[in-house]
Amino acid sequence: MYRTVNCDIWVNLWFSKLSSRGKLLYLYMISSPHTKSDGTLKIPLSVVENHTNLKTPELLKAIEEISDKVLYRDGCFFVRSFTKRQSSSDTFLKGALKHIQETPFYSEWLGDNIHKLDTLGIGYAYPIENPVTVSDHDHDPKNTIEAPLMQDPENAPPEPVQVEPTKSDSDLVIDAWLSISRENGAHPVDSAKLRTDRRSLVAARLKEGHTIDDLVEAARGAWADPWYASHGKTQIRDIFKNADNVASYRARALTPKISATPVQDAKKQARIDELRRSFKGMEEQAKQMGIDLDVDPLEQEACR
């Protein structure tokens, strides 16, 4: 899969004034595999954070910074003028027109592409008055830094277009889980067979009514609990085994991490040492008896 990104973007006045986070988010929007042919991108902010490494406050500032070129509404992004920069073929435009009508950005998209639709004789659902376009702003000489041998983007030959596969909600969750695991120093394998098995588990939880954000939060919870992390309870088969597990892991994501540093209070430390001796071998015995320990008994008892 590939996208057309005009090299002149680096001498565009609007783009050059963006902060580093603004440039990163805009480039992500125009090159993401999740961006449709109509320029829309329906994806949870938590997934965007994982892909760009922008934390929530930075991401929100970046969204505001590029808001005149990338709209965000009802959990969906829309990149202005994306369609006409990718292809001028009637097949591509018809596909984009069909999809955009299911989004909140139909009027804006139609305003950007209405002249091309009329030129190719492609009908659309309804006309709009005074369509708003961004082409005049994009290619106004005042908005461009002078550079030698700059090619006019409108006259540049279109690149070949490939039909992009649409990632399922399950794959978005799996991608987020992989990213979170790697952030925490793990190296999970992602093979075709493993993804098929993982996808079925995630799909089952989504079918129960959990949202993508819910499941991503549960994946974060696996690493928020030191006991879970140290006992390998961070796999998809553990996190998304059933609805109860999802709720348990989500709760851990909202609970501050238990400090791994030695307890300063002497009495509390002595109590923990005593408990460690008392519970030595308990986990092995539990496994032999077929019992799955979901909670670290040491921490549970120490907090009483």
C-alpha positions in Angstrom: 0.0 0.0 0.0 1.2 3.5 -0.8 0.0 7.0 -0.8 0.7 10.2 -2.8 2.4 12.8 -0.6 3.5 15.8 -2.6 7.1 16.8 -1.8 6.2 20.4 -1.9 4.5 20.0 1.5 7.9 20.9 3.1 7.8 24.3 1.5 4.1 25.0 2.1 3.8 28.0 4.4 0.9 26.5 6.4 2.7 23.2 7.1 6.0 24.9 7.9 4.4 26.9 10.7 3.1 23.8 12.4 4.8 22.5 15.6 6.6 19.1 15.5 3.5 17.4 16.9 1.3 19.1 14.3 3.5 18.0 11.4 3.6 14.5 12.8 -0.2 14.2 13.2 -0.9 15.7 9.7 1.6 13.3 8.1 0.0 10.4 10.0 -3.5 11.4 8.8 -2.5 11.5 5.1 -0.4 8.3 5.2 -2.3 6.1 7.7 -3.5 2.8 6.4 -6.8 3.5 8.2 -7.5 6.7 6.1 -10.2 5.9 3.5 -10.3 7.1 -0.1 -12.7 9.9 0.9 -10.2 11.2 3.5 -12.0 10.0 6.5 -10.4 8.2 9.4 -12.6 6.6 12.1 -10.2 5.5 14.8 -10.0 5.8 18.6 -7.7 8.5 19.9 -6.0 5.8 22.1 -4.9 4.0 18.9 -3.6 7.3 17.4 -1.7 7.9 20.6 0.0 4.4 20.2 0.8 5.0 16.6 2.3 8.5 17.0 3.6 8.3 20.6 1.7 11.6 21.3 0.2 11.7 24.8 -3.4 12.8 25.2 -2.7 16.5 26.0 -0.2 16.7 23.0 -2.6 14.9 20.7 -5.5 17.2 21.5 -3.3 20.3 20.9 -2.2 18.8 17.6 -5.8 18.2 16.5 -6.6 21.8 17.3 -3.5 23.0 15.4 -4.4 21.3 12.1 -8.1 21.8 12.5 -8.4 24.0 9.4 -7.1 21.1 7.2 -8.2 18.1 9.2 -11.7 18.1 10.8 -12.6 16.0 13.8 -16.3 15.3 14.5 -18.2 12.5 16.3 -15.0 10.4 16.7 -14.1 10.7 13.1 -11.3 12.6 11.3 -11.6 14.1 7.8 -8.6 15.3 5.7 -9.6 18.1 3.4 -8.7 17.7 -0.3 -7.4 14.1 0.4 -9.4 12.5 -2.4 -8.4 14.8 -5.3 -4.7 14.5 -4.3 -4.8 10.7 -4.5 -6.4 10.2 -7.8 -8.5 11.9 -10.5 -10.1 8.7 -11.9 -13.9 8.4 -11.9 -13.8 5.0 -10.3 -11.8 6.4 -7.3 -14.2 9.4 -7.0 -17.3 7.2 -7.1 -15.9 4.9 -4.4 -15.1 7.9 -2.2 -18.5 9.5 -2.9 -20.3 6.3 -1.8 -18.4 6.1 1.5 -18.4 9.8 2.4 -22.2 9.8 2.5 -22.1 7.5 5.6 -19.9 10.1 7.5 -20.6 13.5 9.1 -18.5 15.2 6.4 -20.5 14.8 3.3 -21.1 18.6 2.7 -17.4 19.4 3.2 -16.2 16.6 0.9 -18.8 17.6 -1.8 -17.7 21.2 -1.6 -14.0 20.1 -2.2 -14.8 17.8 -5.1 -18.0 19.1 -6.7 -16.3 20.6 -9.7 -14.4 17.4 -10.5 -17.7 15.4 -10.1 -19.4 17.7 -12.5 -16.5 17.5 -15.0 -16.7 13.7 -15.0 -20.5 13.7 -15.0 -20.7 11.8 -11.7 -24.1 12.4 -10.0 -24.4 13.0 -6.3 -27.1 12.9 -3.7 -27.9 16.6 -3.6 -26.2 19.9 -4.6 -25.0 22.4 -2.0 -24.9 26.1 -2.2 -21.7 28.0 -2.2 -19.5 24.9 -1.7 -16.5 25.4 0.5 -13.2 24.3 -1.0 -9.6 24.5 0.2 -7.9 24.3 -3.1 -7.6 28.1 -3.4 -6.0 28.2 0.0 -3.7 25.3 -0.6 -2.3 26.6 -3.8 -2.4 30.3 -3.2 1.2 31.6 -3.9 1.0 33.6 -0.6 0.9 30.3 1.2 4.0 28.8 -0.4 7.6 29.4 0.4 9.5 30.1 -2.8 11.7 27.2 -3.8 13.5 26.4 -7.1 11.8 24.1 -9.7 8.6 23.7 -7.6 6.0 21.6 -9.5 2.4 22.6 -9.4 0.6 19.9 -7.4 -2.5 20.2 -9.5 -0.5 19.5 -12.7 1.6 16.7 -11.3 0.8 13.3 -12.8 -1.4 11.1 -10.5 0.3 8.1 -8.9 -1.1 4.6 -9.4 -3.8 3.9 -6.8 -4.1 0.7 -4.9 -7.3 -0.4 -3.2 -6.5 -0.4 0.5 -7.7 -3.2 2.8 -9.8 -2.1 5.7 -8.6 -3.1 9.1 -11.3 -4.6 11.4 -12.0 -3.3 14.9 -10.4 -6.5 16.2 -7.1 -5.8 14.3 -7.1 -2.2 15.7 -7.2 -3.6 19.3 -4.5 -6.2 18.5 -2.3 -3.5 17.0 -2.8 -1.4 20.2 -2.0 -4.4 22.4 1.2 -5.1 20.4 2.3 -1.4 20.7 1.6 -1.3 24.5 3.5 -4.6 25.0 6.5 -3.3 23.1 6.4 0.0 25.1 6.8 -2.1 28.2 9.8 -4.1 26.9 8.0 -7.2 25.7 8.5 -8.7 22.2 5.2 -10.4 21.2 5.1 -12.5 18.0 2.5 -11.5 15.5 2.0 -14.3 13.0 -1.0 -15.0 10.7 -2.1 -17.9 12.8 -1.7 -16.1 16.1 -3.6 -13.1 14.8 -6.5 -15.3 13.7 -6.8 -16.8 17.1 -6.4 -13.4 18.8 -8.9 -11.8 16.5 -11.6 -14.4 17.5 -11.1 -13.6 21.2 -11.2 -9.8 20.6 -14.2 -10.1 18.3 -16.1 -12.0 21.0 -15.6 -9.2 23.5 -16.6 -6.5 21.0 -19.7 -8.5 20.3 -20.6 -8.3 24.0 -20.7 -4.5 23.7 -17.2 -3.5 24.8 -15.8 -0.6 22.7 -12.3 -0.5 21.2 -11.3 2.0 23.9 -12.5 -0.4 26.6 -10.3 -3.2 25.3 -7.3 -0.9 24.8 -7.7 0.2 28.4 -7.8 -3.4 29.5 -4.5 -4.0 27.6 -2.9 -1.1 29.5 -4.2 -2.6 32.7 -2.2 -5.7 32.2 1.0 -3.7 32.5 -0.3 -1.4 35.3 -0.2 -4.3 37.8 3.4 -5.5 38.6 2.2 -9.0 39.6 0.4 -9.5 36.3 3.4 -8.3 34.4 5.9 -10.5 36.3 3.7 -13.6 36.0 3.1 -13.3 32.2 -0.6 -12.4 32.6 -0.3 -9.8 29.7 -1.3 -12.0 26.8 -4.5 -11.5 24.8 -5.7 -14.9 25.9 -5.5 -13.6 29.5 -6.9 -10.1 29.0 -9.8 -10.9 26.7 -10.6 -14.4 27.9 -14.0 -13.3 29.0 -16.0 -10.2 30.1 -15.0 -10.6 33.7 -11.3 -10.5 32.8 -11.8 -7.4 30.7 -13.4 -5.7 33.6 -10.7 -6.8 36.0 -7.9 -5.5 33.7 -9.6 -2.2 33.0 -9.9 -1.7 36.8 -6.1 -2.1 37.1 -5.6 0.5 34.4 -7.4 3.0 36.6 -5.5 2.0 39.7 -2.1 3.6 40.4 0.7 1.2 40.0 1.9 -0.5 43.2 5.4 0.7 43.9 8.1 -1.9 43.3 10.5 -0.1 45.6 11.1 -1.5 49.2 8.6 -0.4 51.7 10.1 2.2 54.0 8.0 1.4 57.0 9.9 -1.2 59.0 6.8 -2.9 60.5 5.1 -3.2 57.1 8.3 -4.5 55.5 8.6 -7.1 58.2 4.9 -8.1 57.7 5.5 -8.6 54.0 8.6 -10.7 54.6 6.6 -12.9 56.9 3.9 -13.3 54.3 6.4 -14.2 51.6 7.7 -17.0 53.8 4.1 -18.1 54.6 3.0 -18.2 50.9 6.1 -19.8 49.5 5.1 -22.6 47.3 1.4 -21.6 47.3 1.3 -20.7 43.6 2.9 -24.1 42.6 0.4 -26.0 44.7 -2.4 -24.0 43.2 -1.3 -24.9 39.7 -1.1 -28.6 40.7 -4.7 -28.3 41.9 -5.8 -26.6 38.7 -6.4 -23.2 40.4 -5.6 -20.1 38.5 -4.5 -17.3 40.8 -5.6 -14.0 39.4 -4.5 -11.8 42.3 -1.1 -11.6 44.0 -1.9 -12.9 47.6 1.1 -11.0 49.0 0.0 -7.6 47.9 -3.6 -8.5 48.8 -2.7 -9.4 52.4 -0.2 -6.6 52.8 -2.8 -4.0 52.0 -5.2 -5.2 54.7 
